[in-house]
């Protein structure tokens, strides 16, 4: 039996986030949300364990690393274009702490 993974969803758009959760909910993973959108409706989803916010991309890497360490995140999954680009640009650093979606060594 596969153990539940902890996934950090990163993005702005609530509809995209809810769509990701809907597609993955049957795997019973632990989802955490990191968003710039304080009105992101996905934070009310019963599948989101905890929501974190950021105001800019400055020091976002430090915040992500703290979340990874706190919740033992197995996978960083950006779901918006800007966040996906940012993760891609910082993948070398972040992949030392957790698997990044799109990384060739992905666990999924």
Backbone as a ProteinNet text record, in pm:
[ID]
protein_1_A
[PRIMARY]
XXXXXXXXXXXXXXXXXXXXXXXXXXXXXXXXXXXXXXXXXXXXXXXXXXXXXXXXXXXXXXXXXXXXXXXXXXXXXXXXXXXXXXXXXXXXXXXXXXXXXXXXXXXX
[TERTIARY]
83.2	0	87.2	53.7	132.4	96.3	199.4	172.3	129.8	56.3	11.3	129.8	129.5	233.5	183.4	274.7	241.9	279	182.3	199.8	178.1	271.6	259.2	212.9	89.3	34.8	68.4	123.7	163.3	99.6	23.7	-37.2	-134.2	-198.7	-288.7	-435.5	-465.2	-602.1	-670.7	-784.8	-857.2	-915	-966.1	-1026.6	-924.3	-806	-701.2	-663.1	-650.9	-614.4	-721.4	-847.5	-955.9	-962.4	-931.3	-926.3	-816.9	-700.7	-590	-629.1	-689	-730.2	-834.1	-929.4	-1034.5	-974.3	-874.2	-810.9	-728.1	-672.5	-580.5	-640.3	-762.2	-818.6	-833.7	-856.3	-876.5	-748.9	-634.1	-508.6	-485.5	-571.4	-567.1	-434.1	-379.1	-256.3	-289.5	-187.5	-201.1	-164.3	-258.8	-236.1	-215.7	-116.6	-89.5	-90.5	-136.2	-150.8	-63.6	10.6	88	40.3	-16.5	-77.3	-53.6	-57.1	-49.1	-190.7	-290.8	-430.2	-496.9	-514.6	-576.4	-723.8	-784.1	-924.3	-937.5	-832	-832	-930.8	-1038	-1144.1	-1096.1	-987.5	-936.6	-895.3	-866.4	-827.8	-940.4	-1063.5	-1177	-1203.3	-1126.2	-1143.4	-1108.8	-1189.3	-1160.9	-1033.6	-980.8	-860.1	-732	-743.1	-626.6	-602.1	-486.8	-453.1	-418.7	-345.8	-305	-274.5	-304.4	-279.1	-174.9	-80.1	22.8	13	60.3	53.4	191.5	210.5	331.2	290.4	371.6	339.8	420.6	536.4	621.4	711.3	787.3	878.2	1009.6	1029.1	1147.7	1140.4	1240.7	1251.6	1146.4	1084	986.8	1053.4	1177	1248.9	1264.8	1295	1307.9	1174.9	1066.1	933.9	896.8	924.7	895.9	977.7	1103.7	1190.5	1139.9	1094.1	1037.8	913.6	826.7	705.8	742.6	841.1	887.4	935	1013.9	1067.6	958.8	865.4	759.1	664.7	627	524.8	579.8	711.6	775.4	713.3	717.9	658	734.3	660.3	719.9	727.2	634.9	626.8	582.4	656.2	618.7	548.8	423.4	344.4	286.2	354.5	295.7	183	76	-36.2	-68.9	4	-11.6	117.3	105.3	220.1	335	306.4	414	485.1	408.4	468.3	547	496.3	568.7	702.5	703.8	831.5	926.8	873.5	958.8	1019.2	936.9	986.7	1093.7	1069.1	1165	1299.4	1294.7	1417.3	1491.6	1419.9	1480.1	1483.6	1465.5	1456.3	1583.8	1697.3	1823.2	1829.5	1788.9	1788.3	1677.5	1555.7	1440.6	1446.4	1505.1	1510.7	1604.7	1681.4	1763.6	1676.4	1557.1	1468.6	1345.9	1300.1	1180.5	1180.1	1099.6	1084.7	997.9	1038.4	962.7	890.6	765.7	688.9	763.4	777.6	850.7	996.2	1046	1184.3	1196	1305.7	1320.7	1316.5	1338.7	1335.7	1203.1	1097.6	967.7	922.9	860.9	815.8	679.9	614.4	478.7	479.9
-118.5	0	124.3	218.8	340.9	438.2	496.5	594.6	727.2	804.9	934.8	1028.6	1103.5	1202.6	1338.7	1426.4	1564.9	1649.5	1725.3	1804.3	1951.2	2035	2179.3	2235.5	2284.1	2347.8	2496.2	2550.3	2691.2	2758.9	2864.9	2938.1	3042.9	3110.2	3221.3	3184.9	3121.1	3098.8	2987.6	3019.2	2922.5	2809.5	2841.5	2737.9	2633.1	2677	2581.2	2493.3	2554.2	2479.7	2376.1	2416.5	2324.2	2211.3	2242.3	2138.9	2037.3	2085.8	1995	1903.8	1963	1884.5	1780.6	1821.3	1729	1608	1633.4	1523.7	1432	1484.8	1408	1360	1401.8	1373.3	1224.3	1143.4	1000.2	929.5	995.9	937.4	963.9	1046.4	1076.1	1137.1	1223.6	1294.5	1409.3	1459.7	1577.3	1699.1	1791.2	1909.8	2033.1	2112.3	2240.8	2343.4	2463.9	2567.7	2686.7	2734	2857	2948	3062.4	3149.9	3297.1	3378.6	3522.8	3580.6	3503.3	3545.7	3519.4	3621.2	3605.1	3566.2	3583.8	3546.7	3413.3	3337.2	3208.7	3114.6	3081.5	2997.2	2856.4	2812.9	2677.9	2659.8	2769	2757.2	2699.1	2702.9	2648.2	2500.5	2444.8	2304.1	2214.5	2111	2016.9	1937.6	1943.3	1869.4	1948.5	2078.3	2162.7	2159.8	2110.4	2101.3	2237.2	2318.7	2450	2539.7	2668.2	2766.5	2866.6	2896	2996.8	3103.4	3223.6	3335.4	3396	3451	3528.7	3656.1	3761	3891.5	3921.5	3860.1	3880.7	3758.6	3758.1	3645.8	3660.8	3775.7	3794.8	3702.1	3625.2	3532.4	3421.4	3400.4	3292.5	3156.9	3146.4	3020.1	2983.4	3081.6	3054.3	3008.8	3072	3034.3	2892.8	2859.6	2724.7	2620.6	2647.6	2554.6	2534	2640.7	2628.1	2539.1	2556.7	2474.6	2328.6	2306.9	2170.4	2101.6	2171.7	2113.5	2091.9	2185	2175.7	2060.1	2043.3	1943.8	1823.1	1815.1	1703.7	1685.8	1793	1796.4	1703.2	1616.8	1523.9	1582.3	1672.9	1724.5	1869.6	1952.8	2092.2	2096.1	2141.8	2139.3	2278.2	2357.9	2485.7	2460.7	2539.4	2518.5	2642.5	2748.5	2868.4	2894.3	2967.9	2989.3	3063.8	3173.5	3251.3	3172.8	3102.7	3022.1	2905.5	2848.8	2741.3	2787.5	2906.6	2963.8	2988.5	3043.3	3073.6	2944.7	2841.3	2712.8	2658.2	2667.1	2617.7	2690	2820.7	2899.7	2867.8	2822.7	2794.2	2645.2	2563.2	2418.5	2358.5	2409.5	2353.9	2363.4	2477.1	2494.6	2411.6	2422.3	2357.5	2205.4	2152.2	2006.4	1940.8	2019.1	1965.4	1927.9	1987	1968	1882.7	1886.8	1813.7	1798.1	1706	1688.5	1801.2	1854.6	1960.2	1900	1935.6	1886.8	1921.1	1823.1	1844.3	1802.1	1780.5	1735.9	1592.3	1559.3	1425.9	1313.7	1343.4	1241.8	1242.8	1290	1302.5	1168.3	1172.5	1050.3	1004.9	1080.2	1045.4	1000
0	0	0	-85	-97.8	14	77.4	182	119.6	195.1	147.5	132.1	25.3	0	46.3	76.8	108.2	-11.4	-61.5	-182.7	-151.9	-194.2	-181.4	-315	-319.9	-439	-432.1	-541	-542.5	-662.5	-635.8	-745.2	-697	-791.9	-762.9	-785.2	-896	-939.3	-859.7	-798.9	-717.6	-801.9	-921.1	-1005.2	-1047.2	-1083.1	-1119.7	-1000.5	-884.4	-764.1	-731.4	-733.9	-704.8	-807.4	-932.5	-1035.3	-1008.6	-965.5	-931.4	-815.2	-714.2	-598.4	-638.9	-721.5	-765.8	-836.9	-919.4	-994.3	-904.3	-798.1	-713.7	-582.1	-549.8	-417.5	-388	-488.8	-464.7	-418.7	-431.9	-384.9	-236.1	-176	-33.1	11.7	-72	-34.6	60.8	126.3	212.5	128.8	112.2	29.4	116.2	76.8	139.5	27	56.6	-44.7	-10.5	-108.8	-98.2	-209.7	-172.8	-271.7	-238.7	-341.8	-326	-310.9	-350.3	-353.5	-218.5	-139.7	-7.3	-17	-133.9	-154.6	-228	-233.3	-301.8	-232.8	-302.4	-244.2	-212.7	-272.8	-246.9	-101.2	-32.7	108.9	193.6	143.3	216.4	183.9	92.4	56.1	174.5	193.6	302.7	278.1	157.1	123.7	150.3	170.7	200.5	351	389.8	532.4	593	514.5	564.3	444.7	461.4	356.5	404.8	317	342.6	234.3	267.2	173	153	35.3	8.2	-63.7	-48.2	-106.3	-231.3	-242.5	-359.6	-375.3	-483.2	-507.6	-432	-366.2	-283.9	-163.6	-141.7	-28.5	-32.5	-147.5	-159.8	-142.1	-187.2	-171.8	-24.6	60.1	203.6	263.3	220.3	271.5	227.2	102.8	53.5	128.5	149.7	222.2	365	430.6	565.8	565.5	465.7	455.5	430.1	343.7	314.6	441.9	519.2	642.3	746.5	758.1	858.2	830.7	703.8	669	592.8	581.1	509.7	370.4	293.6	160.7	67.1	-2.8	-98.7	-239.2	-271.6	-407.7	-407.8	-480.2	-502.9	-637.7	-638.3	-760.7	-790	-872.7	-912.4	-1012.3	-1002.4	-1094	-1176.8	-1161.7	-1244.1	-1320.1	-1429.8	-1517.9	-1450.2	-1382.9	-1320.8	-1211.2	-1131.2	-1025.2	-1083.7	-1192.1	-1260.2	-1313.9	-1371.1	-1418.9	-1303.2	-1193.5	-1079.5	-1022.4	-1009.9	-959.2	-1053.2	-1183	-1282.2	-1268.7	-1247.2	-1232.3	-1103	-1002.6	-871.7	-839.4	-941.2	-920.1	-862.2	-900.1	-849.7	-697.5	-642.4	-497.8	-432.7	-483.4	-420.7	-427.9	-534.7	-549.6	-448.2	-375.2	-266.6	-146.7	-140.2	-25.8	-56.8	-181.2	-220.3	-371.5	-419.3	-563.3	-618.2	-730.9	-798.3	-917.8	-937.1	-1050.7	-1178.5	-1265	-1389.1	-1381.3	-1260	-1243.2	-1293.1	-1354	-1413.8	-1310.8	-1183.8	-1079.4	-1003.9	-1064.9	-998.6	-941.8	-824.2	-757.1	-805.4	-888.2	-933.5	-1076.5
[MASK]
++++++++++++++++++++++++++++++++++++++++++++++++++++++++++++++++++++++++++++++++++++++++++++++++++++++++++++

